[in-house]
Amino acid sequence: MSIVRTNNLQNPDSSGINIELSQNGGVILSGVATATSGFSGDLTGNLTGNVTGNLTGTASTATAAATAYGLSGSPTLSGITSVSTSNLTVNGNAYPSAGPLSNRNLIINGAMQVAQRGTSSTSSGYHTVDRYKPSFGGVSVTQSQQALSSGDPYNEGFRHFLRTANTATSTSTTAYTQIEQRIESQNVATSGWNYTNSSSFLVSSFWVRSSLAGTYYVQYRAPDVGNYYFNRSFTLSADTWTKVTHTIPGDSSMVINNDNGIGLEVVVVAHYGTGWQGSTATDGSWFTRSNNEYFPSSTFSQNWANTASATFDITGVQIEVGSVATPFEHRSYGEELALCQRYFWIVPNARWLMGYKRHDSQVYFQLDTPVPMRTSPTPTITSVGTFTNHQTALGGAVQTTCSVFEYRPDSGRGSLRIDSTYTGTHVTIPSWEAGTIEFDAEL
């Protein structure tokens, strides 16, 4: 075998490719190269210039990484970057194939950080982790925010999860338990998802665990259309965190209104009895629900509702535009809290100045919410307080009801009326102390 050693090898045609062999063994390709059948082999030097066609091979070390400009086709540089017509991966992390590069997650409180109402409840509905509505019927369930201290989700930065736990077995065919988040219509409509095109996708990802092995479902509902549903099944091993990822295609019948109503419901389901199953429900395609047939027949055979102390856990929920799931978009607690307060705001130890007494037993206060709420909120006094008049003492007044009689969601400003047992003289500068009010504007 002959060996040619040279410091410079160059094509005489100046429009062609220049090949230079450096003294340290590196290879430099410069100029313009057109490859009809592609380049192959391993690159351990620098690649500069414009290259068309396919480039394959391995850039095996960081110091010998190939730097490519103007690549077209589907080049792959193993160990550093993977580029194809559908996605870009750098160091194992997929980058968005569609939609924005930031604020991608349509889910609020996906890491289960915020729980303004409390951390445990035996009631169905909004009672613990913000923006999540665990619902159940025909079975007794405790919902709770739990702390994570180890495991795969913990290693990805998650410190909390939402748990539903079965506290009484049930053989009812209409028993059900689910965890739901409702996404505001205008957030979906302006997300960049071309929801009427079946080739345009949302991609959903979440961590989930159950004490029972079996097949479970997540259901997506489009209420602006009507009873229009899309099911995806997933399989779990017992007591094992599993990362679930799947796509949701658009559909020509889809309607998403650009308003503050419900645009998309995300429902992760631990159990639906046979009374909610039927042949008209499908898995993997949009369908119009008929009667009470939410899921295909012969599903949920693990029978979570009839298993004592069964648990179902979820965290890390993300829904984004595109067909490739990206790493979870962690937000700070303050950011997540502000997003949650658009739908629910709890005010402990309330104290408002600038109040006035308009009628006997009615005191009015200016209301400024920390963020504009979705709509005029419904207030509820959960802990009574006392009024103080900064001119004359009012004594210990007891609040009975309250209402927002004027609210502008665009500015977050309105007026609150509190009805009380106090019927004293007219006052001009009252304040309300030591009471708690919850403001609810949930979907």
N, C-alpha and C positions, 0 to 999 in steps of 0.2 A: 504494500500500500504506500502510495506517495503522499507526502505532506508538503503543503505550500504554506510558508510563513511570510506574512507581509504586514506592514503597518497600515496600508490603505489599499482597498480594492474598490474601483469605481467604474461604473458603466460609461463608456465613451459618449453615449447619448446623454446630453445634459438634462433632458427632460425625464430621464428614467430614474431609477432608484440608486442611491449611493450607499454602499456598504463599507463600513470601516471597522477593522478589527483593532481594538486598542491593545496596548502593551500588557494591561492587566487581565486580558482575556475577555473583556466585555465586547459586545457587538452593538454597533450603532447603525440603525437604518434611518436614512434621512431622504428627503425628497418626496415624490409622489409615487405611490405604488398601487397598482390596480390588480387585484387577485380575483380571477374568474372562478377559481376552484378553492380559494382560501389559502391562508398561511397555516402551517402546522409545525409542531415541534415546540420545544421549551425555550422561553425567552429569559435570559439572565442578565441582560443589559438594558440599555435605554432605547426606546422606540419613539422617534419624533417624526413629524410630518403628517400628511393626510393619507389615510389608508381606507380603501373601500373593499368590500368583500368580507369574508368570515375570517376571524383570527382565533385560533385555538392554541392550547398549550398551557404551560404553568409558569407563573412568576413566583418562584419558590421561596424567596426570602425578601424581607422588607428592603434590604440594602440593594437588592438587584431587581426591584420592582420596575415593571414596564410602565412608562408614562405615555399614554396614547392620546393623540389629538385627532379629531375629525373622524372617529371610527363610525362606520355604518354597518348594517347587518346585525348579527347577534353575537358579538364577541364575548368571550369569557376569560377572565384572568383569575384562575383558581387561587384561593387563599386570601384574596384581597377583595375583589369585586366581581359580582355576577350581573351581567346585563343581558336582558332578553327583551323581546317585544312587549312583554307584559309586566315586568317588574325590574327593579334595581335592588340588589342586595349588597351591603357593605359590612364586612366582618360579621356575617350571619344575620344582620338586621335588614328586614324588608322595608323599602321606602314606598310611599304612596304611589299607586298607579292611576289615581284620579282624586279629585277633590283638593281641598286646601292642605298646606303643609303644617298648619297649627290650628288649634281649636277644632280638631277633627272629630272628637268624640261627641256624638249626639246624646249620649247618656249623661245625666247629671248624678254626681256622687257615686260613680262606678266603683270606687275603692271603699265604699261604705264608711267613710270617715265621720260624716255629720249625722247626729241623731238628736235634734233639738227637743223632740217630744219626750224622749226617754230611751232606755235600753232594753226594756222587756215589757211584753203585754200579752194577755190571753185573748184579746179582742181581734176581730178581723178588720182590716183596713189600715189607714195611715196612723201608726202609733209608735213606731220606733225609728228605723233608719230613714232619713229624709228621702223623698221622691219615690220610695218603694211602698207598694200597697200589697202586702201579703193578704190573700183572701182565702177563706175556706168555708165549707158547709158540710153538714152531716158528720163532722169529726171535730174533736177538740184539739187545738193547736196553740202552742206558745211561740211567738215570734220574738227574736232578740238580736241585738248587736253583740257579736262575740269578738274577742281579741285573738289575733294570730301570733304565734311565737316561733313557729318553725314550718317547714314544708315548702313545696314548690312556689305557691303564691307569696309566701313570706320572702323567699329569695328574690322575687321580682319587685319587692318594695311594698307589698300589701301588709297592713297591720290589723285589719278588721274584716269580718264577713257577716253576712246576714243569715241567721238560722231559723228554720221552722222545725218544731219538734212535736211529734204526735204524743198527746197526753192521754188519749183514750181510744181504744180500737173501735172500728166501725165496719159493719158488713153492708152498709147502705150502697145501693147501686148508683146513687146520685151524690155520694160523697166526693169532695174535691178539695185540693189545696194547691195554691199557685202563688208566685211572686211576680208582681207586675210593675212596670214603669210606663207612664204615658208621656209621650214626647209631643211637645207643642207643634201644631201644624206648620207655622211659619218657619220653625227651625228645620223641618224636613224639606219644605218647599224651596228654601233658599240654600240648601246644603250643597247643591251641585249634582245631586242624583237625578238622572233623567228617568224618572219613575214610570213613564209610559213606554219605555224602551226595554224590551226583554234582554237586551245585550248590555244594559247598564245595571250596576249592582251596588248594594250595600253589603258590607262584610261584618259579621257579628262574631265576637269572641268573648269568652268568659271562663272563669274557673268555677267548677262545680264539684260537689261531693255528696254522696248519700251513704247512709248506713246499710242500705240494701243494694245489692248488685241488680242490674236490670237495664231496660230501655226506657228512657224518659223523653220528654218533648219540650221544645220551645216553640211558641206560637206567636206570629206577628199578625196584627189586625189593623185594617185600614178603615176606620169608622166613617171617613168622608165618602167612601163608596157605599157603605152599608155593612152587612155581615160578610165582609171579604177577608179571608184568612189564608195564612201560609204557614205550614207546619214543617219543622225539621226535628228528626229524632236523633238521639245520641245515647251511647251505651256507657254505663259506669260499672266499675268494680267496687265492691263494698269498701267503705271507709278510705277511699283513695281520691285525692284531688286530681281532676282531669281537666285539661284545657280543651274547650270545645270551640271550633271555628267552622263557620259555614257562610255561604253567600245567599243573598236575597235578591232575586231578579226583579226588574221592573215589569210592568204588565200594561197592555194597551187599555185595560179597563180602569186603571188606577186613577184616583183623584186625590190630590192633597191640596186643601185650601190654604191660602196664604193669610191665616188669621191666628187667633190665640186659642183655638179649640184643640181637640185631640187629632194629631196627624198620623201617629203610629203608636200602637200599643205593643209592648214587648212583654210576653207572658211566659215565664219559665215554670214548668209544671212538674210537681212531684207525683200527683195522682188525680185522675179523673175516672170515676166509676163507669161501669158498662152502660149506664143510663145516658152517658154523654158521648157514646161512641156509635159509629155507623158507617155504612159503605159509601156515603156521599163525601165523607171527609178524606183528604188525600195527604200524602207526605211528599214534599218537594215541589208542589205547584200551587198556585193561587186557586181558591175555590170559594164559592158562595155557600155559607153555612145553611143547611136545611134542617129545620126543626132544632133538635138539641144535639146534632151530630158534629161535635167539635173535633174528634180525633178518629182515626181509622179503628175498625173493630179489632178486638183481641189485643189491645195495648195495655200497658201498665200492669202486666201480669205479676209483678213483684208485690202488688197490693200494699203499698205504703200505708194506706189508711187503716188497714186491719193488722198492722204490726206495732206492737207496744213499743213505745220509746223510739220509734223511727225518727231519724233526723235527715234534713236536707239543707245543704249549705251552698252559698254562692258569693263570689266576689270578683273584682276585676272585670266588670261588664263594660264592653266598648262596642259601639256601632259606628261605622265610618263609611264614607263613600269610597267605592273601588271594589276590586275583586281579590285583593291581597291584604291580609290583616297586618297591621304595623304594631310595633311595641306599644303597650298601654301608655296613654297620655296622662301621666301623673300630674295632678294640680295641687297647689298648696291648700291647706285647710281653709285659709281666708278666701281664696278664690271659690272653692267649692261651697263654702257657707253662703257667700253672696249669691251664687247661682240658685241655691236652695231657697233663699229668702224671697225670691220672686214668687214662690208658691206657698211658703209658710214662714211666719215670723212670730217668735215667742218673745215677749217683753217681760222679764222678771223685774220685780220691785219698780213698777212703772212710776214715773214722776214727770208730769207735764206742767209747765207753767203756761202762761198766755191763755189760760182758760177763762170761761165766763159762765155765769149762771143765768140762763135765759128764762126758765120757768121753774116753778116749784118742783123739786125732786128731779130736776134735769140739769146736768152740768156738761158743758161743751169744752172740748180741747182741740187744739190744732194737732193734726196727725201727719208726721213726716216719716215715711218708711225708709229703711236703709237703702233699698233699691226699689225701682218701680215694680209693683206687683202685677201679676198677670191680668188681674181684673180687680174690681172693688172687693176687698176681702171681707169675709164674715168674721166678726170679732166674738170671742167668748171669754168671759171672766172666769179664770180657773182658780184664782185666789183673791178674795176680797181685800180691800184696803180702806184707808180713811182719807177724807178730804181735809185739807187745811186751807183756811182763808188767810191770806197774808195781810188782811186788815183787821178782821175779827175772827176769833176762833170758832170753827164750825162744830167742834166736838167729833165724836166717833160716828161718822156716817157709814152705812152699809150699802154696798152696791148690789143690785139685783140683776140687771141686764145692761147690755150696751149695744150700740149699733153704729155703723159708719153711714152717715146720711149724705156724705159727699166725698168723692174720691176721684182723683185724676191719675190713672195708671201711667200716663206719659211723663208726669213730673214726680209721682210718688207723694203727692201732697193732698191732704183731705181734712175732714173734720170728724171727730168722734163724739158721740153723745152717750153719756153714762147716766142711767136712771138709778136713783138712790132713794133711801128712806128719809133723807134729810129734806126738810121743808122750811128751812129758816129764811132769813131775809136775803135780799139780793146782794150778791158779792161780785167783785170785779176781778180779783186776782186769785183764783183758787189753784191748788195743785192736788194731785192724787198720789198717795204714797203707799208703798208696801203691798200693792196689788199686782196681779199677774194677768196679762191678756194674751190670748193667742189669736193671730190673724191668719185666716185660711183662705187661700186662693188656688187650691189644688185643682187639677184637671179631673 
